[in-house]
Amino acid sequence: MLGLRPRVQIETERLLLRLPQHADYRAWSELRRASADFLTPWEPVWASDHLTRRAFTNRVSWAARCTRSDTALPLFLIRRDDSALLGAITLDNIRRGPAQAGTLGYWIGAAFARQGFMREAITAVVHHAFTEMDLSRIEAATLPENTASRGLLERAGFKYEGVAQSYLQINGRWRNHVLYASLRHDRRGRTDAGK
């Protein structure tokens, strides 16, 4: 059973969310390369081999392994109309037991930004996490000045929770992040603390 490739698919109105496959390499590397200026201010520094086939093969193997072990759920956003790869969303750092929580991360190609695709993906993954994976809390963090990402999280129902000092190395520097969370049974109402 451990050798079997996990099959996770989530469908939305415009998207198919699925695990990365070896055949995605060319589309993934071209999208990442074309979107580098758009993505790198918000991401950790890319390794020198980031766009290589070998690195992508390792990414596909990692995705299958962590999905099988229930530690992460890394999915590609595939547009249903034409099978174009638009970006990726990962529910990572899945903690079971009393926490029943995970951390959400995502990126989208520059050409597909601000068209509602990522909001659609986030909504679907959060629903899947709460209903199929029995998680109770989904966390996300973004740079304070990333107003597009902050707005996206808020429109997807995440609520501002605070600031984490030196949370992640982004673009080569330790950076503070604003923290958001979505709860399965959220009774907090609207929070405007991040405004």
Secondary structure as the mmCIF struct_conf table of DSSP 4:
data_model
#
loop_
_struct_conf.conf_type_id
_struct_conf.id
_struct_conf.beg_label_comp_id
_struct_conf.beg_label_asym_id
_struct_conf.beg_label_seq_id
_struct_conf.end_label_comp_id
_struct_conf.end_label_asym_id
_struct_conf.end_label_seq_id
TURN_TY1_P TURN_TY1_P1 LEU A 2 GLY A 3
BEND BEND1 LEU A 4 LEU A 4
HELX_LH_PP_P HELX_LH_PP_P1 ARG A 5 PRO A 6
STRN STRN1 GLN A 9 GLU A 11
BEND BEND2 GLU A 13 ARG A 14
STRN STRN2 LEU A 15 ARG A 18
HELX_RH_3T_P HELX_RH_3T_P1 HIS A 22 ASP A 24
HELX_RH_AL_P HELX_RH_AL_P1 TYR A 25 ALA A 34
TURN_TY1_P TURN_TY1_P2 SER A 35 SER A 35
HELX_RH_AL_P HELX_RH_AL_P2 ALA A 36 LEU A 39
HELX_RH_3T_P HELX_RH_3T_P2 THR A 40 TRP A 42
BEND BEND3 GLU A 43 GLU A 43
HELX_LH_PP_P HELX_LH_PP_P2 PRO A 44 ALA A 47
TURN_TY1_P TURN_TY1_P3 SER A 48 LEU A 51
BEND BEND4 THR A 52 THR A 52
HELX_RH_AL_P HELX_RH_AL_P3 ARG A 53 ARG A 68
TURN_TY1_P TURN_TY1_P4 SER A 69 ASP A 70
BEND BEND5 THR A 71 THR A 71
STRN STRN3 LEU A 73 ARG A 79
TURN_TY1_P TURN_TY1_P5 ARG A 80 ASP A 82
STRN STRN4 LEU A 85 ARG A 95
TURN_TY1_P TURN_TY1_P6 GLY A 97 PRO A 98
STRN STRN5 ALA A 101 ILE A 108
HELX_RH_3T_P HELX_RH_3T_P3 ALA A 110 PHE A 112
TURN_TY1_P TURN_TY1_P7 ALA A 113 ARG A 114
BEND BEND6 GLN A 115 GLY A 116
HELX_RH_AL_P HELX_RH_AL_P4 PHE A 117 THR A 131
TURN_TY1_P TURN_TY1_P8 GLU A 132 GLU A 132
BEND BEND7 MET A 133 MET A 133
STRN STRN6 ARG A 137 THR A 142
TURN_TY1_P TURN_TY1_P9 PRO A 144 GLU A 145
HELX_RH_AL_P HELX_RH_AL_P5 THR A 147 ARG A 155
TURN_TY1_P TURN_TY1_P10 ALA A 156 GLY A 157
STRN STRN7 LYS A 159 ILE A 170
TURN_TY1_P TURN_TY1_P11 ASN A 171 GLY A 172
STRN STRN8 ARG A 173 LEU A 183
TURN_TY1_P TURN_TY1_P12 ARG A 184 HIS A 185
TURN_TY1_P TURN_TY1_P13 ALA A 193 GLY A 194
#
